[in-house]
């Protein structure tokens, strides 16, 4: 027997109303797992209770030279870590997979040079060996300093143009807050899921869960082919440009 359309609609409505009346608010309440308690820093930007502090202004105990894995010997003074270009890149002793990173950096007020030769450095979100191997988040003076946009501060170098340019003028501190998701590879070395990065630059979103094409390439397009890896250190670059060296402070990471 076929019901008229109006009667069918009424019957269906009655069914859903009856079901809604039987449902209870607690049917959609989830009680476990209970999130762990994390005590935030007293001031926004300070390390929370579950963070690994990579630089607290006192020493470079968490860092080594990329070239030979000996203790890092950049300049530590007044709670600040300043690049020593003659000593090369440094990286963390620890290796990380997925994490939240906080790092502050400052180009000196006396900075000279233009374009890529003005306060150049980089934060390699996963270091893959000596030199500049890895995935680079660019550090550069981008305050009234013209350069290619996929190489300015806030860019994932040569891959992702930042969504905005909130860089502060030389002599003032800039802040990066990064969420890094490491790439995952299949047993045969093929890519299962690409690396992703979200970057806040001075509180402004400049990279929104960007899916990287592979480790950074200075020449040519990035690719994951032949680049299978696991957990990796975080690396800071001592760039070879002739401008005055920049500085870092308040570096911490939360493993995710």
PyMOL commands that set and color helices and strands:
alter all, ss='L'
color gray80, all
select helices_A, chain A and resi 5-22+25-28+85-87+115-117+149-151
alter helices_A, ss='H'
color red, helices_A
select strands_A, chain A and resi 52-55+63-65+75-77+80-82+90-92+99-106+121-127+134-139+173-181+184-185+191-193+196-201+204-211+235-236+247-255
alter strands_A, ss='S'
color yellow, strands_A
deselect
rebuild
show_as cartoon
